[in-house]
């Protein structure tokens, strides 16, 4: 009996050592987001929850963002291996000396809008002349300012247009303190629709709003992408880590495209500050920004890159075109090749994907 107890004890020890060894074999990786947990980052949370990162040998920690956190600075200083940010912000950081590289362009189109109430009579960018126009600043204003300049409206001339620093909500628009407010398709636009119009006693309706979409205007700039430090990538073995990270992240976004309800639950499990209704709206709109991805999810659209650079130069975000190497597609293409080798039927373009009809809920609950 004593021998049996000893044998069982040894087996337990061996099993515990094996589990510990397996955990130690995982490579720790940090991802710095540009904002708090929400459906904007659903693919990364799904890749953690579904074990996609772990299957690639990675132990990924997702670091939430905040107003005072600049992902470019975090990655450049070694505080995270990967970051998420808008392309013009990273280009600006590159020109300032941070050797950051775009390695996977997740969003294929811009989600930025300028929203006004119909009675303000703002149907085009030209109509913003002489109006009180809200923007968040912090590098989020470039598409708007480029559109204004294209219409001969100088955003720095208070006689031409009144630029108002707005909070990250739509309170100034609702309260009548601005004529138009900046919004994202997946966030602030829905925040308006989730509120009650005091004049009608009902939720605001889309037909009560005019929307300027910068994709239509021609000043849209590429937004959420995965970036890394070029110096870190150059270290032995780190390109392989990057391919594994991209591969699992792409699987996370594909999962959120094909498993909408389950993905929303994953986001909710990570404690977003806004409710389920808002997270459902947001994920649907985020999917619109990613799918379809004609060249494959995460692969750069060169025309959109060129437009982003052009707008950035015209808007004095950067002084000149970035040097070669500001983005690279070889890593994401390697990740896609591995995915297709493992599953030749995997849909990496989302060509046939269609958005859902998502119900607006009061307060986004």
N, C-alpha and C positions, 0 to 999 in steps of 0.2 A: 504494500500500500504506500509505504514511504517513497519507494522508487517511482511509483506512478505519479505521486505529487511532485517529485523533483522533475520528472519528464514534462509534466504539464506546465510547470513553472518555467522550464527552459523554452518550451514552445511559445509561451506568452511573451517571454523576453525577446525571442527571435522575431516574433511578429511585430512587437512594438518597435524594435530596432529597424525593421524593414519599412514600417510606416514612416518612422522618423527620417530614415534615409531618403525615402521617396519625396517627402516634403522638402528636405534639404536640397534635393536635386533641382527643384524648381528655381528658375532664375527670377529674382525680384525685379519688378519693373513698376515705375510710377507714371501715371498719366495725369497731367494737370489740365483740368477743364477751365473754361473761361467764365463759368457761372455755376450756380448751385444745381443740385440734382433735379433733372426734369427730362421730359421726352426728347429734348434737343440732343441729349447724349444717350438715348435709349440703347443704341447698338452696343455701346461699350459696357453698360450695365448688364445687357443681355449676354454678352460674351463672357462676363464673369459668372453670371447665374447659371448659364448652360454648360459651363465647363470648357468653353472653347479655348480660352487662354491656357488653362491647366493642361489641356490635351496637347498644346504646343510647348509644354514645359515651362510655362511662365506663371509667376505669382504676381498678378497685377493689382496694384493699389490705385484706386481712383481718388484723386485729390480735387475737392470741390473748389470753385472759384468764388470771387467776391469783387466788389468794386475796387478794392485796394490791391487785388492780386493781378499781376500782369503775367500771363503764361509764358510770354517770350523771355521775360527776365528769369522766371523760375527755371526754364529749360537751359537758358544760356549759362546760368550759375551752377548748374548741376543738381538742382533741386528736384528734377524729374527727367526721365529719359525721353518722354514724349509729351507734346502739348497739343491743344486744340485752340485755334484762333482764326480770325478772318485774314485773308491773304494780304490786304494792304497794311495791316498792322505789323505783320511779320516782315514785309518788305521795308517798312519804315525802320524796324529794329535792325534789319540787315544793313541798311545804309548807315546806321549809327554804330555799326561795328560788330553786331551779334551774328555769328556765322550759322544762321538757322536755315534749314532746308525743308521745303515742302516735299513730303514723301508719299502722300495719298490725299487726293482732292475729293473728299467725301461728298460735299454739296456741289452739285453741278450748276446751280443757279442761285440767284440772290433771293432772300426772303424779305427785303426791306421795302416798306411802303411809306407814303405820306398820306395821312387820312384826315378828312375834313367832313363836316356836315354839309349836306346838299345846299342848305340855304346860304352857305358862305360863297357859293358860286365858283369854287375852285375845281375846274375840270381838267386843267393841264398845268404844267410847270410854269408857263407864262402867267397864269392867273395868280401865282404866289407873289407877284410884284406888289409891294406896298402892304403886304399882309404880315401878321405875326405868325412866324413859322417855328415850330418846335423841333428840337433835335437833342439827343442825349450828349453829344460831344464824345470825348474819350476815343476818338478815331472812328466813331459810327456815322459821322456827318459827311463823309467824302462823296458818296453817291448823290446825296441831296445837293451839296455845294457844286459839284460838277454839272448837275442838271441845271441849276440856277445860272451858272456862268454861260452855259451853252445857249441860254435864252437872253443873255446880255444883262442878267441881274447879278450884281456883285454882292455876295453874302457879307462882305466886310463893310458895305455902305449902308448905314442905317436909314438913309433916305430912300434906298431902293427896296429894302426888305428888312423887317425886324426879326432877327434870329433870337429865339428864346431858348435858354437852357431848360430842358424839361426833365423831370424825374423819370425813372424807368417804369412809368405807368401812364395812363391816359387821363389823369385827373385834370390837367390844364385844359384839355380839349372839352371834357365833360362840363367843366366849370366856366367855359367860355373865355379863358385867359389866353388862348391861342386860337388862331383860325385853322391851323393844320398842325398835326402832330406826327412825329415819327413813330412807326410801329413795325413789328415783325409779323409776317403772315401767321406765324405759329404761336404768337404770344399776345402782344398788346392789341392787335386788331380784334382778337376774340374777347379780350377784356372789355371792350366797348359793347359788343353784342351780348355779353353776359350781365350787363347792367340794365336796370329799369329806366326807361325814359319817363320822367315825371310828367311830361305833357300827355302821354298816352296811357300810362300805368302798365305798359307792356315792355318786354325787352326790346332794346334797339334792334332794328332790322337792317340788313345789308343795303336795302334801297334808300335808307336814310343817310347813307354815307357815300362820299366820293373818294376814290382810291387812286393814287398815282403809284404805279408799279415801275420800279426803275429798270426791270428787265425790258419793259415796253419802251421806256424813254431812251434806252441805249447807254446809260451810265452805270449799269449794274456791275458790281465787283464780286469776285469769288469770295466765298466766306469760309465756313468751317472746313478745316483740313487738318491732317496729322502732320506735325513737323518735329524735327529732331535737330540736335546740334551736329554740325558736320564733323567737328573734331571727335565727338563721341562715336559717330558712325565709322570713322576711319580706324578706330581701335579694333584689334583682332576679334572676330566673332560677333561684333555688334551689328553688322549688316544682316547676319543670319537671325539675330534676335529681332531686328526690325521687320524682317519678312514674316517671322512667326507672329509678331504683334499685329501687323497689318492683316495677315491671313485670318486670324481669329476675330479681329474687329470687323472685317468684311462679312464674315459669317454671322456676327451679331446683328449687323444691319439687314442682311438677307432674312434672318430669323424675324426681325421686327416688321419686315415687309410682309412676310408670309404667315405670321402668327400674331396678328394685331392685338387681340385681347390679352393673350399671355404676356406680350411685351409690355403693355400698359401696367399689368399687375407687377411686373418686375420693377418698373419705375416707381410705382406706388410703394413697393417694399423698401425703396431707398429714401423715402421721406421727402418728397418734393413739398415746396411751400404752398403750392396751389393744388386744387382738388382734382378728383378723378375726371370730371367732365372736361376740365381744361387740359389735362394730360392726354385725353383721347383726341381732342381737337389738335393739340400740338403734334402728336405723333403722326397723325394723318397729313398735316401740313409739312412736317419734316420729310416724310416719305415723298411728297411732291418735289422737294428740293433735290432729292437723291435720284429718284426714278422718273423716267428712264435714264440710264447711264450708257449711252450708245457704244462707247469704247470699252465698257466694263467698269463696274463700280470702283471708284477711287482713282481712275485713270484721268489725267489732266486733259481738259478740252483746250487745245492750243489757242483757238480763237477767243475763248473767254479769258484765258490768261493774258493774251495780247491786249484785250479791251481793259482788263483790270490794271495792267501796267500803264496804259495810255491815260486812263482816268486818274491814276495815282500821280503821274507826272504833271498833267494839266492842273490838278488840284494842289500841286506843290507838296504832296505827301512824301514824294521822293524827287530827287533832282534829276535823275537819269535812269535809264533802263538798268535793271539789276544784272550783275555779271552772270555768265553761264554757270549753272549749278544751283540757281535759286530754287529750282524744283527739279526733281528726278522721278521718272516713271518706272525705272527698272525694278525697283523693290516691289512696288505694287503689282507690276506685271509678273514678277516671279511668284508672288503670293497667289495671284489668280491662276497661274499655270499649275501650281500645286493643288489648288482647290479643284480644278477641272480634271487633273490626273486622278484625284481621289473620287470625284463624282462628275463624270462627263456630262451628266444631265443637269448640273447645277445652273440655275438661271443667274448669270452675273450682270445682266443688262437691265432686267425688269421691263423689257420692251412692251409686254402685254399687261403690265400692272395698271390698275385703275384705282383712283382714290375712293375712299368710302364716303358715304353721307353720314356725317357726324352731327348728332343733335347738340345744339347749344343749351347749356344748363345754367340757371341763375347762379351767379357768383362762381361759375366754373366748378360747382360741387358735383 
